[in-house]
Structure formats: structure tokens, C-alpha cells
């Protein structure tokens, strides 16, 4: 049964080979992660000049790209060419063939990068100023879609809200 993830490089846990069993019995291969050229770029061909210019203008991203250009290029290649992805999958499940695979849905997940080109691998808490902003807590950089539903993380967010807003503990 396909029910495991192989993460070849712990620095990039969102990359590698993922076999995700679904409730209907199907198995999704992925997700992988490549740079989107638009904030809402759900297809490889989606491109927004303003988003691209802003993204490439950030020094931290340029440093990240320079540091890991080869790794990123390979991931982009496998995203574009299904046969290359299948070849990678066959290292773990040799019975998989290109005709067994079809493209699934895509998503966009923001990944925080610091100014030195390092991936930020934890939540970032921000709150605003003033009458309205001072009553808001922003939780950014959810490192995994699954993390957004974790009760342990909800407790951390609740603790942060209590600290910022002087809320009583229950």
C-alpha cells in the first residue's frame, strides 16, 4: 500500500516523494513545491508581472535561489515533465508507470523567507497598531496545511492572543 512520504532532504520537507492515500481509495502523489509566478498562480502558466517583480526584488529570495538553484531547477523540471517525476517515484514503488499517473489539483502556499535567504520554518505572529490594528493577531507562515488544524497550535495562538490582549485564562 502507498502510505508514506520520503523526504530526501530535511531542509526541504515540502519536497521529495509523497504518497498520500485518500478516503476514496485513490493515492495522490505530492505535493511538491515550486515558485509560483503569481500570488494566485494555480497553473504553471499563470504570470503576473507585478507579483513576479516584487518577488524577485526581495533580496532573501534571490539569495535562496542562488543557494539552491540546482535543487529548485530539478524540482521545476519534474513538475513540468511527468515522466521525470515518475522516474523519481519508481525509486520507491517500481510498479508505477506514466500511464498510472494523472495531474491533480494545485494549490498555493506562501513560504516565509528571511533576508538572508533562509526558509522560516515556524509561525510568525504580527499585530497591528492603532484602534483597529491593535485588536488583530495575524498568524503567518503556516508550515503545513495540516498544521493549521492542530489543537496544539491552536493553544499557542490562544496563548499569544491572551498575552497581547490581556485576555483572562480559562
DOPAVEX-22820 format. One record per residue: z, y, x of N, C-alpha, C, CB in turn; residue in three letters. Coordinates in steps of 0.001 Angstrom, whole numbers, plus 500000, padded with zeros to 6 digits. Glycine has a CB too. Layout:
% residues N
ZYXZYXZYXZYXALA...
% end
This chain:
% residues 170
500000498803500844500000500000500000500000501237500873501218500011499048UNK499290502253500470499234503503501212500357504402500740497861504198501041UNK501388504496501478502508505324501026503230505953502205503489504493500194UNK502476506488503135503144507049504292502369508213504861503344505994505347UNK503046508973505682502419510076506389502545509808507876503061511443506003UNK501510510118508602501547510040510057501443511466510570500391509126510632UNK502420511905511311502414513261511848502300513136513362503708514068511427UNK501086513279513899500900513068515327501544514124516208499458513008515625UNK501777515318515675502361516387516479503407517115515640501263517376516984UNK504692516934515938505747517555515128505684519084515084507086517138515654UNK504972519716516030504811521179515972503990521587514760504143521704517256UNK503170520648514245502299520926513111502503519867512031500819520973513555UNK503663519870511368503943518804510397503014518823509190505365518909509924UNK502325519918508962501404520010507827500033519461508186501278521459507355UNK499829519092509434498578518478509850498809516985510046498035519136511151UNK497777516296510391497910514859510593497331514118509411499374514467510804UNK497696512864509294497151511996508261498233511763507215496645510645508861UNK497938512151505979498879511971504873498240511087503815499301513338504266UNK498938510050503410498523509206502293499570509431501201498407507659502711UNK499155510038500113500091510416499060499807509629497788500012511925498782UNK500648508629497468500424507871496231500740508740495010501293506583496214UNK499940508593493958500091509386492738500572508493491598498756510077492362UNK501085509127490577501618508385489426500546507539488737502230509352488418UNK499289507987488776498217507240488102497677506085488935497085508173487756UNK498259505853490109497820504761490971496819505170492030497233503689490146UNK496261506377491906495332506848492936496115507279494171494463508021492405UNK495407507470495260496026507912496507495264509132496998496029506772497586UNK495996510216497235495377511406497802495550511365499308495988512706497206UNK494511511744500001494543511825501460494680513298501811493252511183502120UNK495808513662502270496043515060502588497402515469502042494922515959502013UNK497748516687502198496885517812502530496730517999504032497428519075501914UNK495717518752504376495591519250505736495739520758505646494218518827506404UNK495562521445506732495739522896506698494706523547507601497174523296507131UNK493951524453507016493015525261507794493169526703507352491538524768507617UNK492706527605508177492785529025507868491851529364506717492442529869509103UNK492389530009505697491560530484504588491059531884504938492361530489503230UNK489847532179504558489252533480504862489391534440503696487785533319505227UNK490295534096502773490586534928501615491967534544501120489506534760500490UNK492738535511500632494082535193500132494040534164499010494776536461499640UNK492992534189498244492842533224497155491619532352497413492720533945495786UNK491435531943498668490267531175499074490448529694498870489949531443500505UNK490097529219497701490260527800497394489071526958497835490480527620495920UNK487989527594498237486827526870498773486575527394500184485543527052497853UNK486023526547501008485750526941502388484834528165502451485119525776503152UNK483976528315501474483010529418501475483577530716500906481789529024500689UNK484805530699500369485406531935499844485729532854501010486692531633499004UNK485259534080500912485451535032502010485650536429501435484240535010502991UNK486706537090501869486964538486501523487118539258502820488239538634500615UNK486211540164503071486198540910504327487544541589504573485073541955504317UNK488113542225503550489376542944503721490501541994504149489758543664502416UNK490602540833503504491628539855503871491407539329505283491637538691502876UNK490161539024505605489824538497506931490171539518508017488322538128507002UNK489798540765507784490066541839508762491567542018508975489437543175508292UNK492328541998507890493778542143508002494394540948508735494409542292506609UNK493944539754508408494462538546509045494159538545510540493869537297508384UNK492911538811510887492513538795512297493083539977513073491002538796512410UNK493482541015512368494085542173513020495528541940513438494019543356512109UNK496134540871512942497524540585513285497598539898514650498185539704512198UNK498293540534515567498421540037516942498988538622516999499304540970517751UNK499958538312516136500567536979516134499560535885515822501698536926515132UNK498650536140514870497638535129514555496679534944515730496856535524513285UNK496275536045516332495365535928517484496009535105518598494975537330518015UNK497290535316518847497981534526519872498057533055519468499398535081520116UNK498335532788518191498384531408517703497029530735517882498810531368516222UNK495968531431517508494619530881517638494290530597519098493584531845517040UNK494621531496519975494331531282521404495128530105521959494646532554522213UNK496350529956521493497205528875521979496711527505521509498642529095521514UNK496221527440520261495904526147519660494462526067519162496850525869518516UNK493546526745519807492164526807519325491523525420519229491331527696520243UNK491809524560520189491194523231520173491708522411518988491476522491521497UNK493006522408518792493618521673517689493075522198516355495168521795517739UNK493030523503516201492521524112514979491055523818514740492731525590515022UNK490267523810515797488837523524515668488600522096515176488126523740517011UNK489375521162515704489243519763515281489629519622513808490125518835516163UNK490697520280513406491143520202512005490093520812511078492502520927511821UNK489505521919511485488453522562510686487234521634510581488044523930511315UNK486863521007511689485720520085511706485954518926510731485479519542513140UNK487161518341510787487469517217509885487502517662508431488811516582510260UNK487845518914508176487831519411506798486410519547506275488548520757506708UNK485499519914507163484106520119506759483327518817506657483418521040507732UNK483612517873507549482824516646507628483697515438507279482209516482509040UNK483467514906506087484276513809505552484271512584506474483768513415504168UNK483140512277507090483065511106507974484033511243509147481626510917508496UNK484201512458509650485144512674510753486580512452510283484987514099511330UNK486874512873509063488215512654508516488452511161508281488403513445507196UNK487460510469507758487594509029507505487841508285508817486326508475506800UNK487177508697509865487380508055511177488844508187511615486439508686512248UNK489437509335511367490850509547511686491738508664510795491227511044511511UNK491408508584509514492180507769508576492123506288508938491669507976507155UNK490976505844509448490800504432509791491710503976510932489361504176510166UNK492274504891511683493235504507512717494473503880512086493629505725513572UNK494752504254510835495944503774510147495626502731509081496671504933509519UNK494479502916508427494045501958507400492564501675507652494288502517505926UNK492272500648508464490890500365508848489960500052507674490871499220509800UNK490516499632506537489688499242505390489048500430504672490521498459504408UNK489468501652504989488913502837504311487506503109504831489825504087504528UNK486604503422503905485218503760504247484846505071503553484233502607503831UNK483855505775504053483479507058503435483204506975501939482266507603504116UNK482640505866501479482349505750500045483620505602499199481429504559499798UNK484765505356499843486041505264499124486661506636498867487018504402499907UNK486116507646499475486742508969499509485944509980498697486884509456500952UNK486642510824497971486017511985497335486953513174497541485735511730495796UNK486379514357497563487200515555497786488096515810496590486314516785498055UNK489307516207496876490262516519495824490463518012495699491587515836496089UNK491488518388494965491750519818494766492259520469496047492767520025493636UNK492110521775496102492602522536497248493677523504496784491448523296497950UNK494429523973497719495465524957497429495574525933498579496819524275497170UNK496302526987498372496538527980499412498049528112499568495865529367499064UNK498515527973500788499937528154501083500058529092502268500642526788501374UNK500784530143502074500993531099503160501908530488504213501589532422502624UNK501611530745505466502445530290506570502807531509507399501719529202507437UNK504095531789507534504533532929508328504329532622509816506022533268508032UNK503842533621510520503637533559511967504307534799512539502092533487512357UNK505087534633513603505718535819514185504756536528515131507011535436514928UNK505155537650515662504294538469516508503894537816517818504968539749516799UNK504618536769518223504290536057519453503403534836519214505557535631520146UNK502989534627517975502102533507517674502817532205517388501170533302518799UNK504092532271517062504862531068516726504926530909515213506295531137517326UNK504818529663514749504985529404513324506455529566512960504474527984512950UNK506723530252511869508083530400511370508325529207510457508300531782510614UNK509272528351510834509431527123510071510688527105509217509445525954510997UNK511055528261508697512161528321507757511895529444506767513514528531508490UNK512737529534505748512591530584504756512899531940505368513499530320503558UNK512265532955504850512530534334505241513019535044503985511247535040505859UNK514214535646504056514782536378502933514599537871503166516279536028502741UNK514104538567502158513954540026502203514485540588500902512461540452502433UNK515004541794500972515342542510499742514983543966499949516857542346499368UNK514691544598498864514201545964498919515307546991498966513330546233497752UNK514886548225498872515792549371498867515658550083497539515495550338500049UNK516572550945497254516492551760496052517013551038494827515077552189495818UNK516918551748493682517487551226492435516867549886492044517292552234491305UNK515563549795492044514900548558491625514853547542492766513478548857491130UNK514363547957493929514205547036495058515505546437495524513557547735496201UNK516593547183495405517896546691495826518424545557494972518875547803495818UNK517775545323493826518199544235492939517282543017493048518238544724491495UNK516424542989494067515474541882494221515718541134495519514032542398494179UNK515570539840495447515638538982496626514319538228496700516871537994496567UNK513602538395497801512326537713497997512545536559498972511225538699498526UNK512082535397498583512169534207499434510742533868499834512881532987498695UNK510432534055501111509064533831501589509024532648502547508514535094502281UNK507818532163502741507525531110503708508140529768503341508008531521505063UNK507946529345502099508394528010501723507614527008502570508191527742500184UNK508283526277503476507564525437504431506874524226503822508500524975505473UNK507143523937502570506501522800501923506581523018500422507170521444502338UNK505540522617499688505653522725498229506870521976497694504388522193497562UNK507215520878498326508377520120497871509665520887498088508448518786498585UNK509700521729499110510918522473499417511275523459498312510762523211500735UNK510303523921497568510585524898496524511349524295495365509306525506496024UNK511424522979495281512148522340494186513424521651494659511254521337493492UNK513844521888495868515019521245496425516295521921495926514965521268497952UNK517243521118495428518520521668494971519328522249496126519333520592494261UNK519225521646497308519931522181498471519414523569498824519781521238499673UNK518118523773498715517546525090498996517935526070497900516008525007499124UNK517985525614496659518430526479495562519840526987495832518380525725494213UNK520663526135496404522030526541496731522035527631497809522851525324497201UNK521174527504498808521068528524499853520611529857499253520086528068500960UNK519626529809498367519125531026497720520225531643496857517866530717496858UNK520959530823496110522048531332495276523139531969496139522643530199494415UNK523465531332497271524471531898498179524018533248498715524750530936499346UNK522745533343499061522204534606499586522253535692498508520744534411500087UNK521909535344497277521966536298496174523408536752495934521377535675494889UNK524356535820495978525762536180495801526215537145496889526642534924495808UNK525808536877498116526174537726499251525590539132499097525693537093500568UNK524309539219498774523629540518498678524074541352497483522145540307498604UNK524278540695496364524511541413495130525978541396494677523649540838494058UNK526852540825495516528265540797495185528572539987493929528765542193495014UNK527795538970493708527989538125492529529186537212492742526720537293492232UNK529986537001491710531132536102491874530702534655492022532076536233490695UNK531462533891492771531179532450492920531694531730491686531841531863494223UNK530988530709491294531428529918490128532054528633490577530258529622489184UNK
% end
